[in-house]
Amino acid sequence: MSVSIYFGSSKHAVYAEEICALIEKAAQQRGTGIAKRDPNYIKTKFENQNAVIALDGDKLVGFCYIEIWESKKYVANSGLIVHPDYRGLGLAKKIKGKAFELSKKKYPTAKLFGITTSLPVMKINSDLGYKPVTFSELTQDDTFWKGCQSCPNYDILSRNDRKNCLCTGMLYDPQHPNNKPKEEREANIRKFYRWVQMKTASVQKLIKPLKIFL
């Protein structure tokens, strides 16, 4: 096994459909909300050099891409995925780090953000200097939030006027990065994630009886 991580280009567009299938399968396995991706959209990310791809020879290993919002004021690293055969090797952190590097190189003044339900992703983001924030501190571009429409939890987001959902918002501000010691950051993330889990459980209890009448 010899995995290499590349800044994506148009030659990698052939992996678009496989990437989308991998993301959708991961969402089904986790049973959590992950918005579906369109292969043509992924292709444009490679063509615009706004993606990172990990390969073992010609085999797809992992992927992440960049989204730009509000005239480059905000940038998101989205669609982070690792093939099941390569999980547990620390590749998600390396792929995310490469996407983070590309984002800062191309958009040095932008605030980097993301929304996730995954504790490993929260830890990776925390190590890069992200911190949990409210949704009001993220981009308010309607196009970004419309991307959540294919997520099974979109009704929760809509009912709350985009103020909160089961996802956690995280932000890296180049002017004010999270420079707390790693041990303190990880402890804070674990505490925050436990709170998120309790919030998720309480919301899901409320949703079940509502669906009976829908």
N, C-alpha and C positions, 0 to 999 in steps of 0.2 A: 504493500500500500504506500503510495506516494501522492499526498494531497497538496495541491498548489492553489493559492487564492489569488485571483486576478481582478484588476479593475476591468469591468465588462466593456465590450465593444460590439459592433454590429455582427461580428463573426459568431458571437454567442447567442444570437437571437433564435437559433435552431432549438435551443433548450426551453423556449417559452412555454410550450404546452406541457412539457414534463414538470416544469416548475409549478405551474398552476395545479396540476394533479397532485403533486406532493404537498402543497399547502392545503388543499381541500381534504386530503386524506388525514393530515395531521389534525385538522379541526374536528373531523369525525371521531378520531381516536381519543382526543382530549375531552370531547363533549363540551367544549367552551366556545365562545364566540370568536371566530376569525372570519373576516370578510373575504369573500371569494375574489380571485383576480382573473382578469381577462388576458388571454395569451397575446393579443395585439397590443395591449397596454404594456405588458412586460417587454415585448419587442422594442417598443419606443424607448424604454429605459436603457436597453443595450445600445440602441442607435445614438442616443444622446449622451452616452457614457455616464449614466447616472445609476450604475448598478455594480455589484460585486458578485463574483461567482467562484465557487470552489469546485475543483475537478480532480478526479483520480484517473489520470490518463484522459479518456474521453467520457468517463462516467460522471454524471452529475452528483455532487456531494452536498452542496449547500448554496445559499443565495441570500441576497439582501439588496434592496434598491433605495434610491433617494427620491423624495418628493419635495417640491419647492412651492411655497405659498406666500401670498401677500408681497409680491415683488421682491423675493429673496430675503424677506424679513425672517421667515421661519423655514426650517428644513426638517424633514422627518426621514428616519431610516426605517423602512417598512418591509414586511414580508420575509423577515428572518426565518430561515428554515434549514434544517440539516436532515439528510437522508437517514432513515432508521438504522441502516447498516453502519453508520459512522457516528452515531450518538455516543456520548460518554467519553469522548476524546478531547473535549475542550475546543472543538471546532466552532461552535456557535459564538464563543467569545472572540475567537480570532476573526471570524467573518464580520461580526459586528464592529470589531476594532478597525478592520480595513474599510468598512463603510463610513465609520466615524472619521477616519483619516481622509477619505475622499471628500466627505462633506465639508470638512474644515479647509481643505485645500481649494475647493471650488467656490465655497461660500463662507469666507472667513469671518464675516460679521453677523451671520445668521444665528438665530437661536435654534438649537436642535431639540426636537421633542418626539415623543412617541406615546402611544397608549397600548397597554398590554394587560393580560390576565395572568401572565406567567411569572412565577417567582424567579426562575433562572434568568429570564430577561431583565427583571428588575435589578437583580444582583449585578449583571453585566453592565447595565446602564449606570448603576451607582458607582461601579469601579471606574467608569469613564468620566464621572463628574456630574451626572444627572442627579436630580432630586425630585421627589414626588411633589406635584402641584395640583391645584384645582384646574378644571377644564377651562375656566375663564382666563387662565394664563397661557393657554395654547392658541394656535391660530383660530380665528373665527370665520375663516373662509368657508362658505357653504359647500363648496365642491369637496373639501376634505371630509366633512361630516356626511355628505351624501355617499361617500365611499363605505360608510358603515351600514348602508341599507341592506346589504346581503348577509349581514351578521344576524344570527337568531335572537340576539338581545337588543336589536335596534328599537323595539317598542319601548324598552326601558329608557333608553336615551331620549326618545321623542317625548315620552310622558314627563320627563324631568327637564324639558326645555334645554337639552344639551348641557345641563349643569353637572350631571354625574351619570355613571352607568356601572357595569360590573368591571370595566377596565379601569386601570390606574393611569393617570397622566404623569409623565416625567419630562423634565426640561433641563437642558444644558444651556446655560447662558455664558458665552465666552467672556463677558465682563464680570460675572460672578459665579465661577464654577464651584462645585461642592468639594472643598479641599479638606474636609474632616478626615481623621485617620481611618484607614480601611476597616478596622475592627468596629469602630463606632458607626460607620456607614452601614456595615452588614447587620449589626444589631438593630439599628433603626429600621432597615428594610424588613427584617424578619418580624419585628413588632407591627410594622405597617401592614405587612402581608396577612398576618393573623387577623387584624382588624378588617381587611378587605374580605377575607374568607367568611367572617361573621356577617358582614354586610351582604355578601352574596347569598348566604344561606337564608337570611331573613327576607331578602327580596324574592328569592325563588319560592319561599313558602307563601308569599302574597300572590305570586303569579299563578300558581296551580289552581286555587279556587276560582280565580278570574277567568281562566281558560275554559272552565266548565260551561260558562254562560256565553262564550263567544261563538 
